[in-house]
Amino acid sequence: MKRLTPILETIKRLCINSKNKCAFPDCDHPLLVDDKYVAELCHIEGALPGSARYNPQQSAEDRRSYENLLFLCHRHHKETDDVLKFSVDAMKRMKRQHEQLPEVFLKSELLLQGVEKVLARQEELSQKLGKIVGDLPNFPIIGPVLENAWTPEQGRFFTYEAPNGATASIMMKNGWLHIENKLANGAVAYYEVNEEGNVRDGHLAYPLAEYTIDIPADIILRQENIPATVGDRAFKTVLKWSKGNVVEHFDGGVRVGLDCHARCRIDNLGRRITVIG
């Protein structure tokens, strides 16, 4: 399914009405810092299957329309992925109330330039990520929770088939659980995980940029921007109770890396990675 980039007039109108603030109530996070765009252009009804509030009946044009877009800071973009708390109606109300604020934003053209640059880079990267199928070994992802996986005897594969047509092959070898998950449509995910939850090798079934990263608010200690080692921006979430951290790497607004030092569940079909601490 093709994700369409918003047209110029739509972006321009969003920039003018943004007030240079995240649209989340009472959030003062600016969209421009030192004249650099540091926010995210977000969909109310998700752009792709598996994304928050995705509506299969919505057309591609409606998905990129002015009414379906708003600016959020990275933190609140993640928070509003909780569809139980943030329904379509709630998100539309948030957008409407934000745009009714009396502030006037005088740098909308500068913001427009920043957003255009990000969207162009996003399109370029999505083409590259689609070709490598999300295989980013330098930024490993912690595999399935070991307690939920049956461990076969050393050196022998155990294979089972799920009702939805997916298959999984599991083998324990030298302290590492090798897991190959083949989806019904032929996409394959692979992980090598040890008892500590570390990943030695692995890749997702789809490009990393298509996955939603879900970190429950009640396990978050703090969140901060850190120096990027890949791409142009890195965002670190430190978990409570010394349960580790999650670092997301972005390039032009596209997630290009995930270093997850915590246990998590990976739903390849739904394109969702849920951190459980």
Sine and cosine of phi, psi and omega as CSV:
sin_phi,cos_phi,sin_psi,cos_psi,sin_omega,cos_omega
0.00,0.00,0.80,-0.60,-0.06,-1.00
-0.99,0.13,0.77,-0.64,0.08,-1.00
-1.00,-0.07,0.88,-0.48,-0.07,-1.00
-1.00,0.06,0.67,-0.74,0.07,-1.00
-0.97,0.24,0.68,-0.73,0.03,-1.00
-0.85,0.52,0.57,-0.82,-0.01,-1.00
-0.97,0.24,0.32,-0.95,-0.11,-0.99
-0.84,0.54,-0.71,0.70,-0.04,-1.00
-0.89,0.45,-0.57,0.82,0.04,-1.00
-0.91,0.41,-0.72,0.69,0.00,-1.00
-0.89,0.45,-0.67,0.74,-0.02,-1.00
-0.87,0.49,-0.69,0.72,0.00,-1.00
-0.91,0.42,-0.65,0.76,0.05,-1.00
-0.89,0.46,-0.66,0.75,0.01,-1.00
-0.89,0.45,-0.70,0.71,-0.02,-1.00
-0.88,0.48,-0.65,0.76,-0.07,-1.00
-1.00,-0.01,0.10,0.99,-0.09,-1.00
-0.97,0.23,-0.42,0.91,-0.10,-1.00
0.90,0.43,0.21,0.98,-0.08,-1.00
0.84,0.54,0.60,0.80,0.01,-1.00
-0.64,-0.76,0.48,-0.88,0.22,-0.98
-0.84,0.55,0.65,-0.76,-0.06,-1.00
-0.97,0.23,-0.14,0.99,-0.01,-1.00
-0.92,0.39,0.69,-0.72,-0.07,-1.00
-0.80,0.60,0.76,-0.65,0.08,-1.00
0.91,0.41,0.26,0.97,0.07,-1.00
-1.00,-0.04,0.80,-0.60,-0.01,-1.00
-0.98,-0.19,0.19,0.98,-0.01,-1.00
-0.89,0.45,0.85,-0.53,-0.02,-1.00
-0.97,0.23,0.35,-0.94,0.08,-1.00
-1.00,0.07,-0.45,0.89,0.06,-1.00
-0.88,-0.47,0.77,-0.64,0.12,-0.99
-0.80,-0.60,0.86,-0.50,-0.09,-1.00
0.79,0.61,0.67,0.74,0.02,-1.00
0.89,0.46,0.38,0.92,0.05,-1.00
-0.90,-0.44,0.74,-0.68,-0.01,-1.00
-0.95,0.32,0.86,-0.51,-0.09,-1.00
-0.76,-0.65,0.48,0.88,0.00,-1.00
-0.83,-0.55,-0.23,-0.97,-0.01,-1.00
-0.70,-0.72,0.65,-0.76,0.08,-1.00
-1.00,0.01,0.90,-0.43,-0.22,-0.97
-0.89,-0.45,0.46,-0.89,0.04,-1.00
-1.00,-0.08,0.70,-0.71,0.11,-0.99
-0.95,0.30,-0.80,0.60,0.17,-0.99
-0.98,-0.20,0.86,-0.51,-0.22,-0.98
-0.74,0.67,0.48,-0.88,-0.05,-1.00
-0.99,0.17,-0.44,0.90,-0.09,-1.00
-0.71,-0.71,0.42,-0.91,0.08,-1.00
-0.82,0.57,0.69,-0.73,-0.02,-1.00
1.00,-0.07,-0.26,0.96,0.03,-1.00
-1.00,0.09,0.31,-0.95,-0.11,-0.99
-0.85,0.53,0.75,-0.66,0.08,-1.00
0.88,0.48,0.42,0.91,0.02,-1.00
-0.86,0.51,0.73,-0.68,-0.02,-1.00
-0.88,-0.47,0.96,-0.27,-0.05,-1.00
-0.90,0.44,-0.32,0.95,0.00,-1.00
-0.99,0.11,-0.20,0.98,-0.04,-1.00
-0.98,0.19,0.64,-0.77,0.02,-1.00
-0.98,0.20,0.33,-0.94,0.04,-1.00
-0.88,0.48,-0.57,0.82,0.02,-1.00
-0.92,0.39,-0.66,0.75,0.02,-1.00
-0.91,0.42,-0.56,0.83,-0.02,-1.00
-0.90,0.43,-0.53,0.85,-0.02,-1.00
-0.98,-0.19,0.22,0.98,-0.02,-1.00
-0.97,0.25,0.32,-0.95,0.03,-1.00
-0.82,0.57,-0.67,0.74,-0.07,-1.00
-0.91,0.41,-0.34,0.94,-0.08,-1.00
-0.97,-0.24,0.13,0.99,-0.08,-1.00
-0.81,-0.59,0.51,-0.86,0.12,-0.99
-0.37,-0.93,0.31,-0.95,0.05,-1.00
-1.00,-0.07,0.73,-0.68,0.11,-0.99
-0.72,-0.70,0.46,-0.89,0.16,-0.99
-0.95,0.30,0.25,-0.97,-0.06,-1.00
-0.86,0.51,-0.68,0.73,-0.05,-1.00
-0.87,0.49,-0.73,0.69,-0.07,-1.00
-0.98,0.18,-0.37,0.93,0.16,-0.99
-0.88,0.47,-0.71,0.71,0.02,-1.00
-0.90,0.43,-0.69,0.72,-0.07,-1.00
-0.90,0.44,-0.62,0.78,-0.05,-1.00
-0.98,0.22,-0.02,1.00,0.15,-0.99
-0.94,0.33,-0.20,0.98,0.08,-1.00
-0.98,0.22,0.99,-0.10,-0.13,-0.99
-0.95,0.32,-0.30,0.96,0.06,-1.00
-0.95,0.31,-0.57,0.82,0.02,-1.00
-1.00,0.01,-0.52,0.86,-0.11,-0.99
-0.83,-0.56,1.00,0.05,0.02,-1.00
-0.97,0.25,0.09,-1.00,0.07,-1.00
-0.86,0.51,-0.71,0.70,-0.01,-1.00
-0.89,0.46,-0.65,0.76,0.00,-1.00
-0.91,0.42,-0.65,0.76,0.00,-1.00
-0.93,0.37,-0.63,0.78,0.04,-1.00
-0.92,0.40,-0.60,0.80,0.05,-1.00
-0.91,0.41,-0.65,0.76,0.05,-1.00
-0.86,0.51,-0.73,0.68,0.01,-1.00
-0.88,0.47,-0.71,0.70,-0.05,-1.00
-0.89,0.45,-0.71,0.70,-0.02,-1.00
-0.91,0.41,-0.61,0.79,0.01,-1.00
-0.90,0.43,-0.67,0.74,-0.06,-1.00
-0.96,0.29,-0.24,0.97,0.05,-1.00
-1.00,0.06,-0.11,0.99,0.03,-1.00
-0.89,0.46,0.53,-0.85,-0.13,-0.99
-0.98,0.19,-0.17,0.99,-0.08,-1.00
-0.87,0.49,0.50,-0.86,0.08,-1.00
-0.90,-0.43,0.75,-0.66,-0.03,-1.00
-0.97,-0.26,0.88,-0.48,-0.13,-0.99
-1.00,-0.07,-0.08,1.00,-0.04,-1.00
-0.91,-0.41,0.56,0.83,-0.07,-1.00
-0.90,0.44,-0.53,0.85,0.02,-1.00
-0.92,0.39,-0.61,0.79,0.04,-1.00
-0.92,0.39,-0.65,0.76,0.06,-1.00
-0.89,0.45,-0.67,0.75,0.02,-1.00
-0.84,0.54,-0.69,0.73,0.02,-1.00
-0.88,0.47,-0.67,0.74,0.01,-1.00
-0.90,0.43,-0.68,0.73,-0.01,-1.00
-0.92,0.40,-0.68,0.73,0.03,-1.00
-0.85,0.52,-0.65,0.76,0.00,-1.00
-0.90,0.43,-0.67,0.74,0.02,-1.00
-0.91,0.42,-0.71,0.71,-0.02,-1.00
-0.90,0.44,-0.61,0.79,0.04,-1.00
-0.91,0.42,-0.68,0.73,0.02,-1.00
-0.92,0.39,-0.59,0.80,0.01,-1.00
-0.88,0.48,-0.69,0.73,0.01,-1.00
-0.91,0.42,-0.67,0.74,0.01,-1.00
-0.89,0.46,-0.71,0.70,-0.02,-1.00
-0.94,0.34,-0.57,0.82,-0.01,-1.00
-0.90,0.44,-0.54,0.84,0.06,-1.00
-0.91,0.41,-0.68,0.73,0.00,-1.00
-0.93,0.37,-0.70,0.72,-0.03,-1.00
-0.90,0.43,-0.56,0.83,0.02,-1.00
-0.90,0.43,-0.49,0.87,-0.02,-1.00
-0.98,0.21,-0.58,0.81,-0.05,-1.00
-1.00,-0.05,0.02,1.00,0.09,-1.00
0.79,0.62,0.67,0.74,0.14,-0.99
0.94,0.34,0.26,0.96,-0.04,-1.00
-0.99,0.13,1.00,-0.07,-0.06,-1.00
-0.84,-0.54,0.97,0.23,-0.14,-0.99
-0.91,0.42,-0.34,0.94,0.00,-1.00
-0.96,0.28,-0.24,0.97,-0.01,-1.00
-0.78,-0.62,0.97,0.23,-0.15,-0.99
-0.92,0.39,0.40,-0.92,0.04,-1.00
-0.89,-0.46,0.77,-0.64,0.00,-1.00
-0.90,0.43,0.71,-0.70,-0.10,-0.99
-0.99,0.17,-0.21,-0.98,-0.05,-1.00
-0.84,0.54,0.46,-0.89,0.01,-1.00
-0.88,0.47,0.83,-0.56,-0.13,-0.99
-0.89,0.45,-0.55,0.84,-0.01,-1.00
-0.89,0.45,-0.40,0.92,-0.03,-1.00
-1.00,-0.04,0.02,1.00,-0.02,-1.00
-0.92,-0.38,0.78,-0.62,0.06,-1.00
-0.95,0.32,0.78,-0.63,-0.06,-1.00
-0.99,-0.12,0.91,-0.41,0.01,-1.00
-0.97,0.25,0.17,-0.99,0.00,-1.00
-0.93,0.37,0.39,-0.92,-0.07,-1.00
-0.78,0.62,0.80,-0.60,0.15,-0.99
0.98,0.18,0.11,0.99,0.00,-1.00
-0.84,-0.55,0.71,-0.70,0.00,-1.00
-0.98,0.18,0.64,-0.77,0.17,-0.98
-0.90,-0.44,0.81,-0.59,-0.03,-1.00
-0.85,-0.53,0.70,-0.71,0.07,-1.00
-0.68,-0.74,0.36,-0.93,-0.01,-1.00
-0.88,-0.48,0.77,-0.63,0.01,-1.00
-0.99,0.12,0.37,-0.93,-0.01,-1.00
-0.85,0.52,-0.45,0.90,-0.03,-1.00
-0.99,0.11,0.11,0.99,0.04,-1.00
1.00,-0.08,-0.11,0.99,0.05,-1.00
-0.98,0.22,0.45,-0.89,0.07,-1.00
-0.80,-0.60,0.45,-0.89,0.05,-1.00
-0.71,-0.71,0.70,-0.71,0.09,-1.00
-0.88,-0.47,0.78,-0.63,-0.09,-1.00
-0.79,-0.61,0.69,-0.73,0.07,-1.00
-0.56,-0.83,0.70,-0.71,0.10,-0.99
-0.99,-0.11,0.81,-0.59,0.01,-1.00
-0.57,-0.82,0.87,-0.49,0.05,-1.00
0.80,0.60,0.66,0.75,0.08,-1.00
0.99,0.10,0.06,1.00,0.00,-1.00
-0.88,-0.47,0.71,-0.70,0.05,-1.00
-1.00,-0.03,0.90,-0.43,0.01,-1.00
-1.00,-0.06,0.84,-0.54,-0.08,-1.00
-0.79,-0.61,0.86,-0.52,0.12,-0.99
-0.89,-0.46,0.86,-0.51,-0.05,-1.00
-0.91,-0.42,0.92,-0.39,0.00,-1.00
-0.96,-0.28,0.87,-0.50,-0.02,-1.00
-0.98,0.19,0.28,-0.96,-0.05,-1.00
-0.87,0.49,-0.46,0.89,-0.02,-1.00
-1.00,0.04,0.10,1.00,0.06,-1.00
0.99,-0.14,-0.23,0.97,0.02,-1.00
-0.92,0.39,0.60,-0.80,-0.08,-1.00
-0.81,-0.58,0.72,-0.70,0.16,-0.99
-0.91,-0.42,0.55,-0.84,-0.04,-1.00
-0.62,-0.78,0.68,-0.73,0.02,-1.00
-0.63,-0.78,0.53,-0.85,0.23,-0.97
-0.84,-0.55,0.91,-0.40,-0.17,-0.99
-0.81,-0.58,0.67,-0.74,0.09,-1.00
-0.97,-0.25,-0.05,-1.00,-0.12,-0.99
-0.91,0.42,-0.42,0.91,0.02,-1.00
-0.99,0.17,-0.11,0.99,-0.02,-1.00
1.00,0.01,0.16,0.99,0.03,-1.00
-0.98,0.20,0.52,-0.86,0.04,-1.00
-0.93,-0.36,0.79,-0.61,0.02,-1.00
-1.00,-0.05,-0.53,0.85,-0.02,-1.00
-0.42,-0.91,0.44,-0.90,0.04,-1.00
0.27,-0.96,0.31,-0.95,0.15,-0.99
-0.44,-0.90,0.35,-0.94,0.00,-1.00
-1.00,0.04,0.22,-0.97,0.00,-1.00
-0.97,0.25,-0.40,0.91,-0.05,-1.00
-0.72,-0.69,0.21,-0.98,0.04,-1.00
-0.83,0.56,0.66,-0.75,-0.05,-1.00
-0.84,0.55,-0.57,0.83,-0.04,-1.00
-0.89,0.46,-0.32,0.95,-0.02,-1.00
-1.00,0.07,-0.17,0.99,-0.07,-1.00
-1.00,0.01,0.60,-0.80,0.15,-0.99
-1.00,-0.02,0.75,-0.66,0.03,-1.00
-0.99,-0.16,0.90,-0.43,-0.08,-1.00
-0.94,-0.34,0.92,-0.40,0.05,-1.00
-0.87,-0.50,0.95,-0.31,-0.04,-1.00
-0.82,0.57,0.68,-0.73,-0.06,-1.00
-0.86,0.51,-0.52,0.86,-0.09,-1.00
-0.97,0.25,-0.10,1.00,0.07,-1.00
-0.93,-0.36,0.11,0.99,-0.02,-1.00
-1.00,0.00,0.82,-0.58,0.08,-1.00
-1.00,0.06,-0.77,0.64,0.05,-1.00
-0.33,-0.94,0.28,-0.96,0.04,-1.00
-0.73,-0.69,0.62,-0.78,-0.09,-1.00
-0.42,-0.91,0.48,-0.88,0.15,-0.99
-0.99,0.17,0.66,-0.76,0.01,-1.00
-0.75,-0.66,0.29,-0.96,0.02,-1.00
-0.85,0.52,0.69,-0.73,-0.04,-1.00
-0.99,0.14,0.70,-0.72,0.11,-0.99
-0.97,-0.24,-0.23,0.97,0.12,-0.99
-0.53,-0.85,0.56,-0.83,-0.06,-1.00
0.96,0.28,-0.39,-0.92,-0.05,-1.00
-0.89,-0.45,0.01,1.00,-0.03,-1.00
-0.38,-0.92,0.60,-0.80,0.07,-1.00
-0.73,-0.69,0.62,-0.79,-0.07,-1.00
-0.76,-0.65,0.84,-0.54,-0.09,-1.00
-0.94,-0.34,0.76,-0.65,0.10,-1.00
-0.93,-0.37,0.90,-0.44,0.02,-1.00
-1.00,-0.08,0.77,-0.64,-0.06,-1.00
-1.00,-0.02,0.44,-0.90,0.01,-1.00
-0.94,0.33,0.27,-0.96,0.12,-0.99
0.85,0.53,0.56,0.83,0.05,-1.00
0.82,0.58,0.61,0.79,-0.03,-1.00
-1.00,-0.01,0.19,0.98,0.07,-1.00
0.97,-0.24,-0.33,-0.94,-0.04,-1.00
-0.45,-0.89,0.24,-0.97,0.03,-1.00
-0.75,-0.66,0.82,-0.58,0.04,-1.00
-0.91,-0.41,0.83,-0.56,0.05,-1.00
-0.96,-0.29,0.72,-0.70,-0.02,-1.00
-0.94,-0.34,0.71,-0.70,-0.05,-1.00
-0.81,-0.58,0.54,-0.84,0.12,-0.99
-0.68,-0.73,0.92,-0.39,-0.03,-1.00
0.88,0.47,0.51,0.86,0.00,-1.00
1.00,0.06,-0.06,1.00,0.01,-1.00
-0.98,-0.20,0.75,-0.66,0.05,-1.00
-0.94,0.33,0.87,-0.49,-0.04,-1.00
-0.89,-0.45,-0.05,1.00,0.02,-1.00
-0.33,-0.94,0.49,-0.87,0.03,-1.00
-0.58,-0.81,0.89,-0.45,0.04,-1.00
-0.93,-0.36,0.98,-0.20,-0.17,-0.98
-0.95,-0.32,0.98,-0.20,0.03,-1.00
-1.00,-0.08,0.88,0.48,-0.02,-1.00
-0.20,-0.98,0.36,-0.93,0.05,-1.00
-0.96,0.27,0.54,-0.84,0.04,-1.00
-0.42,-0.91,0.36,-0.93,0.10,-0.99
-0.98,-0.19,0.67,-0.74,-0.02,-1.00
-0.90,-0.45,0.89,-0.46,0.06,-1.00
-0.96,-0.27,1.00,-0.09,-0.05,-1.00
-0.93,0.37,-0.61,0.79,-0.02,-1.00
-0.90,0.44,-0.68,0.73,0.02,-1.00
-1.00,0.07,-0.07,1.00,-0.01,-1.00
0.82,0.58,0.81,0.59,-0.01,-1.00
-0.67,-0.74,0.72,-0.70,0.07,-1.00
-0.89,-0.45,0.88,-0.47,-0.07,-1.00
-0.93,-0.37,0.88,-0.47,0.02,-1.00
-0.99,0.16,0.72,-0.69,-0.02,-1.00
-0.86,-0.51,0.13,0.99,0.07,-1.00
0.99,0.16,0.00,0.00,0.00,0.00
